[in-house]
Each structure stands twice: as C-alpha cells, then as structure tokens.
Amino acid sequence: MPSIVIAQGGGPTAVINQTLCGAILAARRHDPSLRILGARYGVRGLTAGNVVDLTTMPEAELRRLGNTPNSALGSTRDKPDSGACSDILAALDRLVARAFVYIGGNDTAGTLELLRQQSSGPCHFVHAPKTIDNDLMENDHVPGFISAAAFVANALVSMDLDFRALPGIYVAIVMGRHAGFLSAAATGWQQSPDDAPHLIYTPEKPFSVVQFLDDVDAVYTRLGRCIVSMSEGVQDEAGRPLAGALAGAAVERDAHGNLQLTGGDLGIEIQKALKSRFPKARARVDTLGYLPRAYIGVIDETDRKEAFDAGAFAAQSALTGSGSVVLHYDGERIEPLLVPLDRVAGKTRHMPDDFLFGSNTVSEEGRRYFRRLLPKRPDIFLPFV
C-alpha cells in the first residue's frame, strides 16, 4: 500500500505540530488510499524502521496534538552523508513512499535536496518550513517565529516595567545563530524612544564589548535604566561568534557543524563586563535559551493557522512534485507557495540592511515589519514612573 512519510527535524516550536496536523489531514483529503506514516526522531528513526501509523488517528486527537508545543514525532539534528542518504532512500522504498514531507529549517531542507538529487525513484521530497530564527530564504516569515517573537517582546516589555520601578541594566541573550530577527522583534512594540529594548545587537553587525559598554552607559545615564536584546550569535569584528571566542577549545558543535550557543557562556561574560564597568548598578543578564522556542503560554493564533496551512499545502504539493513550501507576502496577505528546494536548502536569510540603523538600532522599516507580525501590545498605564 503506498504511503506518505512525515518527519520533524531541528528544534521544536510552539506550532510545529500544527504543521504535522495540517499535513496529515490534507493527505487524507487528497488521497484517502495512502497510508500516512510518521518517522520518529527524523531520518534516524526512518532508517531504523521506527515509524508510527497516523492514517486513522482521530481528528479530535490530531487537533489536540496540533495545539501542543514540541515535536510530537521526536526530532533529530543528524546530517546524512551519501551513505546515509542511500539508507534513507531504501527505507522510503520499503515503505512504498510516494512522498517524504520533512518539517524543519534550512538544514532539513538541505537533507531533502540531497535525497532528491540521489533518488532515482518515484518519491517526491517536500520541505515544510519551521524555525524561530526566521532565517529561511524565500519566506516573508517562518512558522514558529511569531510565537517566539511574542515571547521575547513580552519578556522585554516586562523587564522594562521592572527596571522603571528599580533602575538598572538588563540584558536578554536571545536565540539567533546567524540572523537577528528574534532579538529585534520586540522593537515592533516600541511606542517611544524611551521604550525597551533600548539597544539591539545582532549577528548582522560586528560586536565590540567596549562599544557595547559605552552604548549602555549613554542610555543608562539618560534614562536611569537600559534594556538590551542581544542575539546569542553576535560576532566580533573578525566575524567570529563571540560565544565561540569566549569558549575557546571548549566549544561544542552539533552534527551540522553549528556552534552550540545556548549554554550561557556569553551571558556570563557580558555580566562580568557590566559589573566591571558599572560596579554600583543593578545589572542582570539572562540567557533566555530554549524558553521562547516552544513556550506553551505564548502561542500566537496567526502563527498557529499559518503553520497548519503550510503543512496542508506541503502534503498536497508532495503528491505532484518536490520543493520547499514558503510563506509569501503579496503586500496584503500571506499564502504558501512551492519553490525549488535548492533555493532554501542550506542557505541563511539575514535581516535586510534597511532593517538596521547603525550597530544597535532597528530602523523604522524594520519596526514596521515586526509590527505587522506581532500580536497587539499589552495595554500599559504608567502615570507615575
């Protein structure tokens, strides 16, 4: 009996299971004769025969699963080589797979492109987008980003309120390896120049600790507080990730060669620098780490719907050809489209140059982009501070 195989790769998000749910329901609708199989723990589970049959899972349970953050099938960061691709293709052949839908980021798309190039069979390969970093080429934005951005915006507004009451300096280290979208997202809620975040540091601009301390000093002197959003992937003037330079020989990498950035080393060093420069100030550095990624308390409804629609479109497209699903913005609305895999696979989208002004400020163009995506800002009333 022919099948469609679905898997999830990379880090979980608040809405990645919506994409899974959308893909399953669309596959049922468009070809009821197909078995729908879920590969547990990505391509690793696929080659091991670790699959679950989702064909008859009740829709009510699927809807509950879709509303649950995490990756319900389990995930992986395995990077297949040529030999592993042969094993994956053999596993798909054993399952009589007409299509393989893999939900994930640019590394996941890269895996699918390798499989597509090596395959000589009838199986189609479709990438369904997912990443909180918002760094997939061809996409206006990526499912998972809006919910994570709303978490960061809520966190920084909350810290701004805290530090208006008890003045000081606060730095949030935010996920974002190569792109600063998530760190910059909170600027969409700024209503005046005095609103947090006051300083933004992203991988797109060189980072200097000395200049950072001077920037903080200027804001702190003016306002009596300074709230900073800093990407974990900030780079020094030589283009090296600052976290890697600080960790030295102790640096760890995943299977894709990506530097492991979420251990808190960057935050520790930034805390030391602040304490040295501002010994009497109330100064705090928090590494948000995985918290924004799949936080159950902040799941945006637009994000939820777009993730579901991306999965449904991926499954429908997989019955006719290969490609990567992207969210396209035509100036009025978002719609999913299919583009060739090689336009997304292994590539990184950075924040556009016109989103940034100087080394630590988001431009009005950038703030318009984030305002368009973020939910409504909480109503705040501060008559005394």
Disulfide bonds with the S-S distance in Angstrom:
none
